[in-house]
Amino acid sequence: MSSPSSKSSPRKPKGPHPSDLHPPQPVVAWNDARLPAGWEWDFPARLLPTRRDETSEGLSTRMDSLLVEAIRESYAQTKPGSPTPAMREAVEAFHEVYGQFLHHNISANSIHVSCGRGCSRCCHHFVTSVHAIEVLCFYESIRERNDLESLMEACKKRTEDFEGWKEFCEETYPDQTPSKREDLALEHYYDERNPCPFLAGDGACGVYQARPLTCRMYLASSAPSFCEAENITDLDADVFTIPPDESIAERMARVDRAVDFWGHSPDLYRSLQRLHEWRKRWLDPAQET
Ligand code: SF4
């Protein structure tokens, strides 16, 4: 697939941006709900608030203590850029507890989720908002795969394609804000339908246990066909995310500062590729070709 910068003529700007079509709406039945400060409507998902009830609070406390454990464990790392088994266990447990938090908030508000195994339409997005600790554990889960080099090449290609779209959007939409241009770049990228390199042949995630929070929290209540690129901005499309509490995001940022030795980027593919290069240089020199 050609990169956007190689296209001979610029794409016509599409119709109204999804954020114009779907302004944030009050969510019914979210009594005493809360939203993270400064939340924005990002392409293409709406952000749902979480409930302030005992179960949510308990799960958030558990998530926080697992992250504290991950920080503590990071000090025991003998090889920076290589997580200890206890760090990986803490992150796995964190993801599991987040799953419980997600399910609680979905069922407590009677939201119907239409996502299912093998439906991989959302795996054509450029994956962003990934944490350094997640990238570390993700990389560890694929490090011994025979196709590691080709996976990293695919990550590099995706990053270059996305950069091309960002440049395209800067030139084409000069009057838009940087965050809206970023959303438009994500939208154009999604239109290209490039599957994530970690997607398995049966349409399921090939790194399911290690997939990052951002993949876990992305859900749809509308029919799967609304997640197709041509329908994602339809008024009937309902794609949403339920992020953990703001306090968890703050704790995550601290964990990231403690473990980032390779120049983590919130883009999954760029960060993985950087970590791969960093490890080849500093930790696994025998892998260097
Ligand atoms: S990591 Fe897994 S869930 Fe996330 S986009 Fe890739 S294949 Fe999909």
Boltz pocket constraint, residues with backbone or C-beta under 6 A from the ligand:
constraints:
  - pocket:
      binder: B
      contacts: [[A, 122], [A, 123], [A, 124], [A, 125], [A, 127], [A, 196], [A, 197], [A, 198], [A, 199], [A, 200], [A, 204], [A, 205], [A, 206], [A, 207], [A, 208], [A, 211], [A, 212], [A, 215]]
      max_distance: 6.0
